[in-house]
Amino acid sequence: MNKPTSPYVNRDLSWIEFNRRVLEEAQDPDNPLLERAKFLAIVSSNLDEFMSVRVAGIQDQMKAGYTKRDFTGYTPAGLWKRLMKRTDQMVTEQYRTFREVLRGLAKEGICFRPIEELSAHQLKAVDEYFRDIVFPVLTPMAVDQSRPFPLLRTKELYLSVILGRENMPEEEEPYFAIVQVPSILQRFVSVPGRVNSKKNEFILLEDLIERHINNLFNGYTTIAVDPFRLTRNADLTLNEEGAEDLLEEIEKELRRRRWGLPVRLEYGKGIHPYALQMLKEELELGENLFEIDGPLDLSFLMRFASSLPQYESLHFERIEPVYPQEFDQSDDMFAVIRQEDVLVYHPYESFESVSDFVTEAAQDPDVLAIKMTLYRVSGQSALVQALAMAAESGKQVTVVVELKARFDEERNIAWARQLEKAGCHVVYGLVGLKTHAKITLVVRREQGVLRRYVHVGTGNYNDNTAKLYTDIGLFTAHPVIGADASALFNEVTGYSSPYEWKAFGVAPSDLKQKLFSLIDREKAHAAAGKPAHIIAKMNSLSNQEMIDKLYEASQAGVKIELIVRGVCCLRPGVPGLSSNIRVISIVDRFLEHSRIIYFRNGGEEEVYLSSADWMTRNLTRRIELMCPVFDARLRKMLINVLRLNLDDNKKARELQPNGNYEPVHNELPVLRSQFQAKDIRIWKT
């Protein structure tokens, strides 16, 4: 086997491979059809974010004339070319899969129809829908000398309209106009069924608008109508040092984000040449153009698939989260946690236990204070309501709200204002650092002394994503963890000299060094002939120093098993470099989100939960948390969870030295870790 030219995989090329694994789920015939449609939607949403953040950043470097190679050996221009080629290939494959899924759905009686195939009865119904609902919302925008090219919003769907007049000379340029497809309306329009048919039929909203386009341009002849969509640079550029009010500064940046520089233009196949010329000239986009053979922006398929719950066989079997049995036997959560630490594994166990913990604290007269970090919160959060209730009842409530949680900024601003009105002490974190740690501290008076109760999680305090992501939560009253939790909040909310953490590893102060020392300890065990083994589960691994440290450990004889769902810049299995390292990725119905780290430690096993991926931003530019699990029984549960992942031979793909992923194949019985984990006895015993 030839040794790769670079010891590292490029981060952005690794991300493309991750999104390809999502696409493979849409292509998997073993997945139900409507779930395959959802995976197609996720591919589109992922690409939108990738283009608006990562590719936008690369294009900024190119415009600035930046030519330095990154640690994987790529210049911005060279990387951009490879990314565009691979993205183009992926989009072509995505739409081929889309057509395959549509054919499968049609066999099940779910059909998207071209308008010309509708019956007279159906046409009458959709025409009424256009007249009553769609037409009043539309705004035609002509472009001429008196009406400049309109500001187009990012990731919105538009129609370019080429128009002519009667007896117009051939040499005269046609008229150009734009119509926005209103995102406030559903993209798919249900059509009344045909006589004696049980099929569910739909048309696309843009097709309906095109049918009636002449209603918007009376007196003109329609020459061509074509869909297009613009993606703009969405990265926030904040001057936090100079921002007197971070809340207001972020609100201003969010308004500017809608009009960031164009990054990508998508347009329908066969677009009129004059329309494409106008768009390219006005948007100043010579490159990064994608001709799409199908409906633009397949993210609408997520809502579409969810609108058809009656087709049970076309969805995954429902998994109902169970309430954790430790809390199910008692009305007093604090009494349970005093007696034993409790581990909760979402989505197999209910997030309601976390909401109940905060609600019980809010209602308990013996609770004096509640402190909590909020990064991404759901639309109707019981947690926020409980925190507000606690503050209104006179408790000390401190909430660290991260305003810079990408694409959730507006929602977090709304929660921050609501909590402030209720009397909570709202803190927006530290300048230059995102607060990404997930922790809740409850201080309770018990028989004249104060006791601290802590919840530490690997995922956000969000009841919606807790049904879709796999995450771990730990409830504990351990005094060392409680003391560290108090110190952490003091550092974030006030002036505090550096604290010597007893249990936690905290970024950016010492988490990386703590991990390095734990890895070095495994190296020492290997050198002494003792068992040396590291298992780490995370979303992404891209920090060069961390990768080099793992390479050192591999060369020292430490067995390393990594479960990295997304980006992985480490090359496993390279002789003389990483021959003791195995990397797998699992993409399945739930988003693998938990961060769990295991060290064999010569037989004295240690397990940690963390909010941090092993990326440079997590280790150096965020407030992150790594918490030990002291209870041996819970450590065993977490090792069981890791072992389930490592034994997966249905959805696991293994990273090869060349940066590609291949399905795991072995002669063992089929094991799909997410389906096994729903039987809680498997990992709790």
C-alpha positions in Angstrom: 0.0 0.0 0.0 1.4 3.4 -1.0 1.7 5.9 1.9 -0.5 9.0 1.4 1.3 12.1 0.4 -0.1 14.0 3.4 -0.6 12.4 6.9 -3.8 14.4 7.1 -7.2 14.4 5.3 -8.4 17.8 4.4 -11.3 19.0 6.6 -13.6 20.2 3.9 -13.0 17.2 1.6 -13.7 15.0 4.7 -17.0 16.9 5.1 -18.0 16.1 1.5 -17.4 12.4 2.3 -19.7 12.8 5.4 -22.5 14.3 3.3 -22.0 11.5 0.8 -22.6 9.0 3.7 -25.9 10.9 4.3 -26.7 10.5 0.6 -26.0 6.8 0.9 -28.8 6.5 3.4 -31.2 8.1 0.8 -30.0 5.4 -1.6 -30.3 2.5 0.8 -33.3 0.4 -0.4 -33.6 -1.1 3.1 -34.6 2.3 4.5 -38.4 3.2 4.1 -39.1 5.5 1.2 -40.3 8.6 3.1 -37.2 8.3 5.3 -35.0 8.2 2.2 -36.8 11.4 1.1 -35.8 13.0 4.5 -32.2 12.0 3.9 -32.3 13.8 0.6 -33.6 16.9 2.4 -30.7 16.7 4.9 -28.2 16.5 2.1 -29.6 19.7 0.7 -29.6 21.5 4.1 -26.1 20.3 4.8 -24.8 21.6 1.5 -26.5 25.0 2.1 -24.6 25.5 5.3 -21.4 24.2 3.8 -21.6 26.6 0.9 -22.6 29.6 3.0 -19.9 29.1 5.7 -17.0 26.9 4.6 -17.0 27.6 0.8 -17.7 31.3 1.5 -14.6 31.4 3.7 -12.4 29.8 1.1 -13.7 32.2 -1.6 -12.9 35.1 0.8 -9.3 33.8 1.0 -9.0 33.6 -2.7 -10.3 37.1 -3.2 -7.7 38.3 -0.7 -5.0 36.7 -2.7 -4.2 34.2 0.1 -2.1 31.3 -1.4 -0.6 29.7 1.7 -1.1 25.9 2.0 -3.1 24.5 5.0 -1.7 21.7 7.1 -3.2 19.2 4.7 -1.3 20.7 1.8 -4.0 22.6 0.0 -4.1 26.2 -1.2 -7.5 27.9 -1.1 -7.8 27.9 -4.9 -6.7 24.2 -5.2 -9.1 23.2 -2.5 -12.0 25.2 -4.0 -11.6 23.4 -7.4 -11.7 19.9 -5.8 -14.7 20.9 -3.6 -16.6 22.1 -6.6 -15.9 19.0 -8.6 -17.0 16.7 -5.8 -20.0 18.8 -4.9 -21.1 18.8 -8.6 -20.8 15.0 -8.6 -22.7 14.7 -5.4 -25.6 16.9 -6.6 -25.9 14.9 -9.8 -26.1 11.7 -7.7 -28.6 13.3 -5.3 -31.0 14.1 -8.1 -30.7 10.7 -9.6 -31.6 9.3 -6.2 -34.5 11.8 -6.0 -36.0 10.5 -9.2 -35.6 6.9 -8.0 -37.4 7.8 -4.7 -40.2 9.5 -6.6 -40.7 6.4 -8.7 -40.9 4.3 -5.6 -43.4 6.7 -4.0 -45.5 6.6 -7.1 -45.9 2.8 -6.8 -47.1 3.4 -3.2 -49.7 5.9 -4.4 -47.8 9.2 -3.6 -47.3 11.1 -6.9 -45.8 14.5 -7.9 -47.5 15.5 -11.1 -46.6 17.9 -13.9 -49.5 20.3 -14.2 -50.3 19.3 -17.7 -51.2 15.8 -16.4 -53.9 17.0 -14.1 -57.6 16.3 -14.9 -60.0 19.2 -15.5 -61.4 18.7 -12.0 -57.9 18.9 -10.5 -57.0 21.9 -12.5 -60.1 23.8 -11.4 -59.1 23.1 -7.7 -55.5 24.2 -8.0 -56.5 27.3 -10.0 -58.8 28.3 -7.2 -56.0 27.7 -4.7 -53.8 30.0 -6.8 -56.4 32.7 -7.0 -57.4 32.6 -3.3 -54.1 31.9 -1.5 -51.0 32.3 -3.8 -51.8 35.2 -6.1 -52.3 37.8 -3.2 -48.9 37.0 -1.8 -46.9 37.3 -5.1 -44.9 40.4 -6.1 -43.6 40.7 -9.6 -40.3 42.6 -9.7 -39.4 44.0 -13.1 -35.8 45.0 -13.9 -35.3 48.0 -16.2 -33.7 51.4 -16.2 -36.1 52.8 -13.6 -36.3 49.6 -11.5 -32.9 48.3 -10.4 -32.2 44.6 -9.9 -33.8 43.6 -6.6 -31.9 42.5 -3.5 -32.3 38.7 -3.5 -32.5 36.9 -0.1 -30.3 34.0 0.6 -31.6 30.4 0.1 -35.0 31.7 -1.2 -36.5 30.2 -4.4 -37.2 32.7 -7.3 -38.5 32.5 -10.8 -36.8 34.4 -13.6 -39.3 35.6 -16.2 -38.4 36.5 -19.7 -41.1 38.6 -21.4 -41.8 40.0 -24.8 -44.4 42.3 -26.5 -46.5 41.8 -29.6 -44.6 42.8 -32.8 -41.4 43.3 -30.8 -38.3 43.5 -33.2 -36.1 40.4 -33.0 -32.9 42.4 -32.2 -34.5 44.1 -29.2 -33.6 42.7 -25.8 -36.5 41.0 -24.0 -37.9 42.2 -20.7 -36.6 40.6 -17.5 -38.5 40.1 -14.2 -38.3 38.1 -11.0 -41.0 36.5 -8.9 -40.2 35.1 -5.4 -41.8 31.7 -4.7 -43.3 32.6 -1.2 -41.6 30.5 1.5 -44.5 31.2 3.8 -46.5 28.7 1.7 -45.8 25.0 1.5 -43.7 24.1 -1.5 -45.9 21.1 -2.3 -49.6 21.6 -3.1 -52.1 18.8 -2.5 -54.3 18.0 -5.5 -57.8 16.5 -5.1 -57.9 12.8 -5.9 -59.2 11.5 -9.2 -62.4 9.6 -9.5 -62.0 6.1 -8.2 -58.4 6.7 -7.2 -56.8 6.4 -3.8 -53.6 8.1 -4.8 -52.3 11.2 -3.0 -51.2 13.6 -5.7 -49.2 16.8 -5.4 -47.8 19.6 -7.6 -44.9 22.0 -6.8 -45.8 25.5 -5.9 -43.4 27.0 -8.5 -45.1 25.0 -11.3 -48.5 26.5 -10.2 -47.1 30.0 -10.3 -45.6 29.4 -13.7 -49.0 28.3 -15.0 -50.5 31.6 -14.0 -47.4 33.8 -14.7 -49.4 35.9 -17.3 -51.7 37.1 -14.5 -48.7 39.0 -13.1 -47.6 40.5 -16.4 -50.7 41.6 -18.3 -50.0 42.8 -21.8 -46.8 40.9 -22.1 -46.0 37.5 -23.7 -44.1 35.0 -21.6 -41.0 33.6 -23.3 -39.5 31.6 -20.5 -39.9 31.0 -16.8 -37.0 29.4 -14.9 -36.3 28.7 -11.2 -33.1 29.9 -9.5 -31.7 30.2 -6.0 -28.9 32.2 -4.5 -26.7 31.2 -1.5 -24.9 34.1 0.3 -22.0 34.2 2.7 -23.6 33.6 6.2 -20.7 33.8 8.5 -21.0 36.4 11.2 -18.2 38.9 11.5 -18.5 40.4 15.0 -16.3 43.0 16.6 -17.1 41.8 20.2 -14.4 44.1 21.8 -16.0 47.1 20.3 -19.6 46.1 20.8 -21.2 47.9 23.7 -24.3 45.7 23.5 -23.6 42.2 22.1 -27.3 41.5 21.7 -27.8 44.6 19.4 -24.6 43.9 17.5 -25.7 40.4 16.6 -29.1 41.6 15.6 -27.4 44.0 13.2 -25.2 41.2 11.8 -28.2 38.9 11.3 -29.8 41.6 9.1 -26.6 41.9 7.2 -26.3 38.1 6.7 -29.4 38.1 4.5 -27.4 40.3 2.0 -24.0 38.7 2.3 -21.9 38.3 -0.8 -23.2 35.7 -3.3 -21.5 32.3 -3.0 -23.5 29.9 -5.2 -26.2 30.2 -7.9 -28.4 27.2 -8.6 -30.8 27.3 -11.6 -33.1 24.9 -13.4 -31.8 22.8 -16.4 -32.4 24.5 -19.7 -32.6 28.1 -18.3 -33.1 30.8 -20.9 -29.7 32.1 -21.9 -30.7 35.8 -21.4 -31.9 35.0 -17.8 -28.6 33.3 -16.9 -26.7 36.2 -18.4 -28.6 38.7 -16.4 -28.2 36.7 -13.2 -24.4 36.2 -13.7 -23.9 39.9 -14.5 -25.9 41.3 -11.6 -24.7 38.8 -9.0 -21.1 39.0 -10.2 -20.8 35.2 -10.1 -18.6 33.9 -12.8 -18.2 30.5 -11.2 -19.9 28.4 -8.6 -22.9 27.9 -10.8 -25.0 24.7 -10.5 -27.4 23.6 -13.2 -30.0 21.4 -11.5 -32.0 18.7 -13.2 -35.0 18.7 -11.0 -36.7 20.9 -8.3 -34.3 23.3 -6.6 -33.7 22.9 -2.9 -34.9 19.4 -1.9 -35.0 20.4 1.8 -38.8 20.7 1.4 -38.9 16.9 1.4 -38.4 16.9 5.1 -41.7 18.6 5.7 -43.4 16.7 2.9 -42.4 13.3 4.3 -43.6 14.4 7.8 -46.9 15.4 6.4 -47.8 11.8 5.5 -47.9 9.9 8.8 -50.6 7.7 7.6 -48.1 5.8 5.5 -46.6 3.9 8.4 -44.8 1.3 6.4 -42.9 4.1 4.5 -41.5 5.5 7.8 -39.2 4.1 10.4 -40.9 2.3 13.2 -41.6 4.8 16.0 -39.3 4.6 19.0 -41.1 6.0 22.0 -38.6 7.3 24.5 -39.1 5.7 27.9 -38.9 7.7 31.1 -35.7 6.7 33.0 -36.6 4.0 35.4 -34.5 5.5 38.2 -36.8 8.5 38.3 -40.0 6.6 37.5 -40.3 5.2 41.0 -40.1 8.5 42.9 -41.7 12.0 42.9 -38.5 13.5 44.4 -35.7 13.6 41.8 -33.3 15.1 44.3 -33.7 12.2 46.6 -32.9 9.8 43.8 -29.8 11.7 42.7 -28.6 12.0 46.3 -28.7 8.2 46.5 -27.1 7.5 43.1 -25.8 9.1 39.9 -28.2 8.6 37.0 -27.3 8.3 33.3 -29.8 9.1 30.6 -29.4 8.1 26.9 -31.5 10.1 24.5 -33.5 9.5 22.4 -34.1 6.1 23.8 -34.8 7.7 27.2 -37.0 10.7 27.5 -35.7 14.3 27.6 -38.6 15.0 29.9 -36.3 13.9 32.8 -34.2 17.0 32.1 -37.2 19.3 31.9 -38.6 17.8 35.1 -35.3 18.3 36.9 -35.3 22.1 36.2 -39.1 22.3 36.8 -38.9 20.5 40.1 -36.0 22.9 41.1 -38.1 25.9 40.1 -41.0 24.8 42.3 -39.0 23.5 45.2 -38.9 26.1 48.1 -35.6 24.7 49.3 -33.8 25.5 46.0 -32.0 28.7 46.3 -30.3 29.0 42.9 -30.4 27.5 39.4 -27.6 28.1 36.9 -27.7 26.9 33.3 -26.1 27.2 29.9 -28.3 27.4 26.8 -26.8 27.0 23.3 -29.7 25.8 21.1 -33.2 25.8 22.5 -36.4 24.6 20.9 -39.3 26.8 19.9 -41.6 26.0 22.9 -39.1 25.2 25.6 -40.4 23.9 28.9 -36.9 24.7 30.3 -37.1 28.4 29.6 -40.6 28.6 31.1 -39.3 26.8 34.2 -36.4 29.2 34.5 -38.7 32.2 34.2 -41.0 30.7 36.9 -38.0 30.2 39.2 -36.9 33.8 38.8 -40.4 35.1 39.4 -40.6 33.1 42.6 -37.5 34.8 43.9 -34.8 32.2 43.2 -31.4 33.3 41.9 -31.5 32.2 38.3 -28.4 32.7 36.1 -28.6 31.7 32.4 -25.6 31.8 30.1 -27.2 32.2 26.6 -24.9 31.7 23.6 -26.1 34.3 21.1 -23.6 33.2 18.5 -25.0 29.6 18.0 -24.9 29.6 14.2 -28.4 29.9 12.6 -30.1 29.9 16.0 -29.1 33.5 16.9 -32.5 35.0 16.4 -34.3 32.4 18.6 -31.7 32.8 21.3 -32.1 36.5 21.3 -35.8 36.1 21.8 -35.2 33.7 24.7 -32.7 36.0 26.3 -35.1 38.9 26.3 -37.9 36.7 27.7 -35.6 35.5 30.5 -34.5 39.0 31.4 -38.1 40.2 31.6 -38.8 37.4 34.1 -35.9 38.5 36.3 -33.2 36.0 35.3 -29.6 37.1 35.3 -28.7 36.6 31.6 -25.1 36.4 30.6 -23.9 36.3 27.0 -20.6 34.5 27.7 -17.0 35.7 27.4 -15.7 38.0 24.6 -14.2 35.9 21.8 -15.5 32.6 23.1 -18.7 30.6 22.4 -20.2 28.9 25.4 -20.8 25.4 24.2 -20.7 23.5 27.5 -24.0 21.9 28.5 -24.4 22.1 32.2 -27.1 22.8 34.9 -26.4 23.5 38.5 -29.0 23.5 41.2 -28.1 24.7 44.7 -30.5 23.4 47.4 -30.6 23.9 51.2 -30.9 20.7 53.1 -30.9 20.5 56.9 -28.9 23.6 57.3 -26.3 22.9 54.6 -26.1 23.5 50.9 -26.0 20.6 48.4 -25.3 21.0 44.7 -27.1 18.9 42.1 -25.6 18.9 38.5 -26.7 17.8 35.1 -24.0 17.5 32.5 -24.9 16.7 28.9 -23.2 16.0 25.6 -26.1 17.7 23.7 -28.1 20.9 23.7 -31.0 21.6 26.1 -33.5 21.1 23.3 -36.4 18.8 23.6 -36.9 18.6 19.8 -33.4 17.6 18.9 -33.3 15.2 21.9 -35.8 13.1 19.9 -33.5 13.1 16.8 -30.0 13.0 18.2 -28.2 10.4 20.3 -26.9 12.2 23.5 -25.9 11.3 27.0 -26.9 13.1 30.2 -25.5 12.6 33.7 -27.3 13.6 36.9 -25.1 13.7 40.0 -24.7 15.2 43.4 -21.0 14.3 43.6 -19.5 17.1 45.7 -16.3 17.4 43.6 -18.4 17.8 40.4 -20.6 20.3 42.2 -17.6 22.4 43.3 -16.2 22.4 39.8 -19.7 23.4 38.4 -19.9 26.4 40.7 -16.4 27.5 39.7 -17.2 27.2 36.0 -20.2 29.5 36.3 -18.2 31.9 38.4 -15.6 32.1 35.6 -18.2 32.7 32.9 -20.3 35.2 34.8 -17.8 37.2 36.9 -14.1 37.9 37.5 -12.4 34.8 38.8 -8.7 33.8 39.0 -7.8 30.6 37.2 -9.3 27.6 39.0 -7.6 24.3 39.6 -10.2 21.9 38.3 -10.7 18.8 40.5 -12.8 16.8 38.0 -13.6 18.8 34.9 -11.5 19.5 31.9 -12.5 22.9 30.6 -11.7 24.6 27.3 -10.0 26.8 26.4 -7.9 26.7 29.7 -6.9 23.1 30.1 -9.1 20.6 28.2 -6.5 20.0 25.5 -3.7 19.6 27.9 -5.8 17.2 30.1 -6.6 15.1 27.1 -2.9 15.1 26.1 -1.9 13.9 29.6 -4.5 11.1 29.5 -3.2 10.0 26.1 0.4 10.2 27.4 -0.6 8.0 30.3 -1.8 5.3 27.9 1.5 5.6 26.1 3.3 5.0 29.4 1.1 2.0 30.2 1.9 0.5 26.7 5.6 1.0 27.3 5.3 -0.8 30.7 3.5 -3.7 29.0 0.1 -2.9 30.6 -3.2 -2.8 28.7 -3.4 0.5 26.7 -6.6 1.4 24.9 -8.4 4.6 24.0 -12.0 4.7 22.6 -13.3 8.2 21.6 -16.7 9.0 20.2 -17.3 12.5 18.8 -18.8 14.4 15.8 -15.5 15.7 14.3 -11.7 15.4 14.6 -9.7 18.0 12.9 -7.2 19.6 15.3 -3.7 18.9 14.0 -2.0 18.7 17.4 -4.6 16.2 18.6 -4.1 14.1 15.5 -0.3 14.1 16.0 -0.8 13.1 19.7 -2.9 10.1 18.6 -0.3 9.2 16.0 2.3 9.2 18.7 0.1 6.9 20.9 -0.5 4.5 18.0 3.3 4.3 17.3 3.8 3.6 21.1 1.5 0.6 20.9 -1.8 2.1 22.2 -4.9 0.6 20.6 -7.1 3.5 19.5 -10.7 3.1 18.3 -12.4 6.3 17.1 -16.2 6.7 16.3 -16.3 10.0 14.4 -19.6 10.8 12.7 -18.5 13.7 10.5 -15.2 15.3 9.6 -12.1 13.2 10.4 -8.7 14.6 9.3 -6.7 11.6 10.7 -5.6 8.8 8.4 -5.9 5.4 10.1 -4.1 2.3 9.2 -1.0 3.9 7.7 2.0 1.7 8.5 4.5 3.4 10.7 2.1 6.2 11.5 -1.4 5.0 12.5 -1.5 1.2 12.2 -3.1 0.9 15.6 -5.9 3.3 14.9 -9.3 2.3 13.5 -12.0 5.0 12.6 -15.6 4.3 11.9 -18.6 6.6 11.2 -22.2 5.8 11.8 -24.9 7.6 9.9 -28.4 6.3 10.6 -31.9 7.4 11.5 -30.7 9.4 14.5 -27.8 11.9 14.4 -24.9 10.4 16.4 -24.1 13.4 18.6 -22.7 12.1 22.0 -19.1 12.6 23.0 -17.7 9.8 25.1 -14.1 9.1 25.8 -12.7 5.9 27.4 -9.2 5.3 28.7 -8.1 1.7 29.7 -5.6 3.1 32.2 -3.9 -0.2 32.9 -7.1 -1.7 34.1 -8.4 1.2 36.2 -10.8 2.3 33.5 -11.9 6.0 33.2 -14.8 7.3 31.1 -15.6 10.9 30.4 -18.6 12.8 28.9 -17.9 15.9 26.9 -19.5 18.8 25.0 -16.4 19.2 22.8 -15.4 17.7 19.5 -11.6 17.5 18.9 -11.6 20.5 16.5 -9.4 23.6 17.0 -12.5 25.8 17.6 -13.7 23.5 20.4 -10.3 23.3 22.1 -9.2 26.9 21.8 -12.2 29.2 21.0 -15.1 27.8 23.0 -16.0 27.2 26.6 -16.3 23.4 26.6 -16.6 20.8 29.3 -15.3 17.3 29.9 -16.7 15.5 33.0 -15.6 12.2 34.5 -18.1 9.5 35.3 -17.2 8.3 38.8 -19.8 5.6 39.2 -18.4 2.2 38.1 -21.9 1.0 37.1 -22.5 4.0 34.8 -19.0 3.7 33.3 -19.9 0.1 32.3 -23.1 1.4 30.6 -21.1 3.9 28.6 -18.6 1.3 27.6 -21.6 -0.8 26.5 -22.7 2.1 24.3 -19.3 2.5 22.8 -19.1 -1.3 22.2 -22.4 -1.3 20.4 -21.1 1.4 18.0 -17.9 -0.4 17.4 -19.7 -3.7 16.7 -22.1 -2.1 14.2 -21.8 -3.9 10.8 -25.0 -2.5 9.2 -24.6 1.2 9.2 -20.9 1.7 10.2 -18.5 2.8 7.5 -14.8 2.4 8.1 -12.3 5.2 7.1 -9.6 4.0 4.8 -6.0 5.4 4.7 -6.9 7.2 1.4 -9.7 9.2 3.0 -12.6 7.1 1.6 -15.1 5.2 3.6 -16.2 1.6 3.0 -19.0 -0.3 4.6 -18.0 -2.6 7.5 -18.2 -6.2 6.4 -17.7 -9.2 8.6 -19.1 -12.7 9.2 -20.8 -11.7 12.5 -24.6 -11.5 12.9 -26.0 -8.2 11.6 -25.9 -5.6 14.3 -27.4 -2.1 13.8 -26.4 -0.2 16.9 -29.2 2.3 16.9 -31.8 -0.4 16.7 -30.1 -2.5 19.4 -29.8 0.5 21.7 -33.6 1.0 21.8 -33.6 -2.1 24.1 -32.4 -0.3 27.1 -31.4 -3.5 28.9 -28.7 -4.1 26.3 -26.6 -1.1 27.4 -27.9 -0.7 31.0 -26.8 -4.1 32.2 
